[in-house]
Amino acid sequence: MSSSLTSTPRTPRTRQIVAAVIGNALEWYDFVVYGFLTVIISRLFFPSDTEYASLLLAMATFGVGFFMRPVGGVLIGIYADRRGRKAALQLIILLMTISIAMIAFAPTHAAIGAAAPALIVLARLLQGAATGGEFASATAFLIESAPPGRRGFYGSLQMVGQALAALGGATAGMLVTQGLTPEQVDSWGWRLPFIVGLLIGPVGLWMRRHLEETEAFVEAARSARDDPAAPSATAGLLSLLRTQARAVLVSFGLVVSSTIMFYVVLIYMPTFAKTQLQIPLGAAFSAQVAGLLCLTLLIPLFGMLSDRIGRRPVLMSAAFLYLVLPYPLLGWVIAEPGLPRLLVMQMTLCSAIAVGFGAISTALAEQFPVRQRSTGLALAYNLAVMLFGGFAQLIVTWLIAVTGTPLAPSYYVMFGAIVGLVAALFIAERHRQPDLD
């Protein structure tokens, strides 16, 4: 048995974990803020004969960034498995800072014509490559830093980072849309959330420079050097698919469920409230902020619960909630649109999302050994997010048009819940076992 299974991990310093989570939140903030401001960006960069056509083009551009996520995720995952979690996390936030600057200062379609949407697409591709590596590298760092019996809690901090990013983006959207006139928002106000992301990028880079490499990675790398037969990250993608096919498939299914919930409930809902329910965008962001506060506070509690009862029961409970809650809640809001009902729906659905988010990061990481973890996580996670999350806004907007009912988003969420429920049945339950070397 290798030393990575028998040794007691060093107690991680609080500063290290806080730096990892804050850096993760800054990274995701830059990515999700585009989704929150889709309605505004569609008018400025994708003008068309109808608002619906412009919105579809802007949503497609939001989704196009996800094409690069599997590529960037696998390449950065291999880099993380070879050079370490710290090196990958530094590279990721540097790429994201460059891309957010491109969006923040991009001239609109009225200024430079077709070159304007081209700049946005290029920036989204770069964002996609960077974000593709973030989940895997940050998750690996957090759970490999965890003391025995605390992997669920530490892994849940990955999703806390995402929730904080969404909360920051929703708060920025709320302040801009409520504090400025529509003319000011269209003229320059929409840039402010991106400029904030640009300003905090160097802070995240500085924080990640002071991270220490995880002991699990150091020991796994040492073991790989000492054992010529041990799997190596340099074997790349084919080696991963040959040895970890089941883990990749199970992880893919789990992510399908969670990513649909994330992008429909957390990213698309302000757009839905504005375009389908005629609720002012500022009010929609207020409901979003309340829901995201619930999400952020509850995620670590369910992470700790998964350390006690296992990942499978928590994930199956989450998938069940995703299946039964969206349809009646959305129908209730549609019957009498307004901020009070939207607020109740968002707080309820975000609380349900917290159940799954508390366990999913650790459950995914535990499916893979340390030496292939970042690559395996990146592949499964980013393929699922690309196919089912990145185009969620586009898919549900199209479904609404085709079916003629604003209830269509709930159908898509229910589909994802069924996939997640099946996947949860087949995960390898390792919450009481040592980390895989």
N, C-alpha and C positions, 0 to 999 in steps of 0.2 A: 504494500500500500504506500502511495506516495506521501511525502511530507505535507502536501496541501490538504490531505484528508485527516491527518493526525495532529497537526499543529493547531494551536489556538490563535485565531487572528488577533492582531493587535487592536486595542480599543481605538476606534477612529476618533480623531479630534473633531469637536463640534464645528470648528472653523472650516475644516475640509468639506464636511457635508453641506454646511450652509453655502459655501462657495459653489459647490456643484449644483445645488438646487437653484440658487439665484442665477447662475450662468445659464442653466437650462431654461429658466423662465424668460430671461432676456432673449435667448435664441428663439423660442416659440412665439414670443410677442411679435417679433418682426414678421413672422410668417402669417399669423392669424389676423393681424390688423387689416391686411388687404381684404380678407373675407368680410370683415365687419363693414368696410367702406365700399363694398361692391356697387351699391346703388349709385353712389356719387361718382365713382371711377367710371362706371358705364357711360355716364353722360359726357364726361370730359375727354375720354380716350377712345371710346367706341361709339361715336354718334351714328344713329341709324334712323330710318323712317319711323320706327316705333320704339317705345320704351322697352317693350318685351324683347325685341331683337337686340337692342343695346345691352340689356341685362344678360341675355344668353351669351353674347360675345365676351363680356367681362367675366362671367362665371366660367366660360371655357378657358379663359386665360388663367383664372385661379386654378383650374384643374390641370393646365398644361405643365405647371411646375411639378406636378406629381409624376410626370413621365420620367423626370430625371432622378426621382427619389430612389428607385431600385438600383440604378446605375451608381449614383453617388453613395447610396447606403452600403452597397457591397464593396465598392472600392475603399471607402473610408473604414468599413468594418474590417476588411483585410489589413488595412494600415493599422487599425487599433489593435488587432490581434498580433501584429508583428512588432509595432513600435511602442504600443502601450495606450492606455485609455487617456492619459493626460495629453499626449501629443495630438491625438485625434480631436479631443475637445477644443484644443487651441485652434487647430486648423478650421474647424467648423464655424466657430464664432467669427473668425476673420473673413471667411467667405460670405457669411450672412451680413456683416457690416458693409461690405462692398455692394451687395445687392440692394440693401435698404437705401443706400445713398443714391443709387440709380433711380429708384422709384420716387424718393423724396424730392429730387430736383428735375424730374423728367418734364420737359415741355408738353403741353396738352396738344390734342389733335388740332385745335384752332390755331396753334402757333407753328407747328411743323408738319402737319398733315399725317400721312401714313407712317412716318418714322416714329410717331409718338406711341402707338400701340406696339410697334416692333420693339421699342426700348422696354416697355412693360413686360412683354413676353420674354425677352432676354433676361431681365432681372428675375422673373419668376422661375426660369430654368435654373439660374444660379442658386436661388433660394431653395429650390427643390433638391439640388445636389447636396447642399449643406445640411438641410433638415433631414435628408435621408440617413445621414450618419449620426444624428443627434440622439435619437431614441436608444439605439443600440449601445452607443458608447457611454452615455450617461447612466443607463440602466445597469450596464456591466459594472461601472465604477461604484454605483451605490450599493448593489447587493454584495459585491466583493469586499466592501468596506464594513459590512454588517457583522456584529457579534453573533454568536450562536443563538438560534431561536428568534432572531429579529429581522430576518431577511424580508419578510412581508412588509413590515413597517418601513424599513429603509427603501425597499423597492417602490413603495407607494409614494415616496417623496418625488419620484420621477413624474408621476401624474399630478402631484401638487404643483410642480413647476409648470406643467402645461395649463393647469387651472389658473394659476397666478398670471400666466401670459394672457389667457383669454379674458380674465378679469381686468387686467391692465388695458387690453385692447377695447373692451366694452366701455370701461370708464373713460378712456380717451375719446371714443366715439360719442359718448353721452355729453361730455363737457364741450366738445366742438359743436355738436348739433344743437345743444340747448343754449350755449353761450354766444353763438354767432348767428347772424342773419343768413338765410339761404344763399344770398349773393356772396357774402363773405366766405362761406363754406366752399362754394364752387370756385371762388377766385384764388384763395390761398389757405383757407382753414383746413381743408382736407389733408394738406401736407404736414400739419403739426404733429399728428400721431407718429408719422414716419420719421420726422426729424427727432422726436424724442427717442425713438428706437435707435437712430443713428448716434445720438449723443451718449446713450448708455452702452453702446457696443464696446468701446474701449474699456469701460469698467468691467464688463464681463471677461474681456481678454486678459486684463490685469489679474482678475481673481483666478482665472484658470491657470495662469503661469505659476501660481503658488500652490497648486494641487500636488499631492504626492501620489506616486504610482501605487496601485493596490497590491497588497501582499500576495493575493491569489494569483494575479497575473505574473508577478515576479517569480513566484515558485513554479507556476505552470511553464513559463519560459525556460527556467532553469532545468526543469524535468525534461522538456522537449529537447534541449541541447544534450542532455545526458542519455536520452533514449532515442536512438536512430529510428526505431519502429513507431514512435509516438506520432499521432496526427499532427501535422504542421499547418499553420495558416498559409504557408507558401503553396500548399497543395491547392489552395483556392476553392473556387466555387464547385468544381466537379467532385472534389473530395468531400465537401460538405453534403452535397446531394446524395452521394453514395453512402455515407455513414449516418446521416441525420435526416433522412427523407421523412420519417414519421413525425419527428419533432417539427420539421418545417410545415408539414400539412396541418398538424394540430394547431400550431401557433397561428398559421394563416387564418384558420376558421375563427379562432378567438378574436383576432384583430378585426375581421370583417364586422362582427357584431359591435365592437366598441367604437370603431372608426365611423360607422354610419350614425351611431348616436351622437358622437362628438360633432360631426360636421352638420348634421341636420338640426340638432337641438341647440348646440352652442354657437355655431357660426352662421347658419342659414336663417335662424329664427328672426333676427331683426329685419332682414330683407323680406321675409314672409309676412311679418306683422305690418310692414309698410305697404307692400304691394297687394296683399290679399285681404288684410283686415282693415286697412286704412287707418292704422294706429300711427301717430307721428313717430318718426325715427328716434327722437330723443326719449320719448316714453318707452319705446321698445328696448332701448339700451338700459333704461332704469330697471326694467324687469330682468334683463339679462344680468346686470350687476348683482341683483339680489339672489338670483339662482346660482351664480358663480361663487358667491360668498358661502352658500350652503355646500356647494361642491368642494370647495377648498378646505373647509373645516372638517368635513366628514371623511374624506379620502383616507387620512392616516388611521382613523378609527377602524375602518374595514381592513386596512393593511394589517393592523395588530390582531384583528379577529382572525384573519387568514393564518396568522402564526399559531393560533390556538386550535382552530378546527380544520385547517387545510385550505388549499386554494380552490379545489373543486366545488365544495358546497357554496362558497361565496360567489364564484363565477356562475354557477347554475342559478342561484337566486337572482343575480343581476340579469341574466338572460330572460328569466321568467318575467321580471318586472318590465324589461324592455318590450316584451311581447304583449302584456295585458294593459299597460298604462297609456301609451300614446294615442290610440284611437279614441277612447272615450274622452280623454282630456282635450284633445284637439277639437273634437266635435262640440264639446262644451264651450270652448272659447269661440268657435265659429258661430255658434248659435246666438251669442251676445258679445260681440267683440268689444274689447275695452281693456284698459290697463289692469284693473283688479283681477280679472280672470286670467289674463296673460301672466301676471305675476304669480298667481297660484300654480299655474301649469309649469312655468319655468322652475320654480322652487321645488316642485314635486319631481319633475323629470331629472333635474340636476342632482337631487338627493338619490334617485335611483342610479344615475350614472356613477355616483360616488361608490356605490356597492362594488361594481365591477372594476372601477379604476383602482380601488384599494388593493386588489389582488393580482391584476392582470400583468403588470410589469414583472413582478417576481415570478409568477407562474411561467411566463414566456422564457425568462432567463434560465430558470431551473430545467428547462427541456434540453439545454445545450451544455456541453463541457466548456470549461474556461477557455481552452485554446481555440475553440471555434465559436465562442459565444457571440461576439460582436458581429461576425459575418452571418451566422445563422439568424440572429435577431433582425439584422438589417434586411436580409432577404425576405423573410416571412412578413415582417411588419410593413415594409415599404411596398411590396407587391399588393398586399391587401388594401393599404391606404390609397395606393394609386388607382386601383380598379374600383373600389367601393366608397372611398372617402373623398378623394380629390374632386370627383365629378358628382358628388352627392347633390350639391346645389343645382347643377345643370340637370341632373336626372329628375329631381323632384319638381323643378320648374317645368320640365317637359311633361312629366306625369300629370301635373295639374292641368296643363293645356290639353293633353290627350283625353284624360278621363272627365274633364269638366268639373272636377270637385276639388276644393282646397284640402280635403282629407287625404289626398294622395301621399303627402310626406309620411303619414303614419304607416302606409302599406310598405314603404321601403324600409322603415325602421323595424317592422314586424318580420320582414324577410331576414334581415340581419340577425334578429334575436333567435330565430330558428337555427340558423347556421352556428351561432355561438353556443347554443344549448347542446347541439350535437358534438361540437368540438370539445366542450368542457367534459363530456363523458369519457373522452379518450386521453386526457392529459396524464402525464406521469406525475403522480403526487409525491413530492419530495420535501414537504415542509418540515419533517422531522429528521431528514437525512442530511449528512454533510454535503457541501457543495461538490459538484462533479469536477474532477481535475482534468 
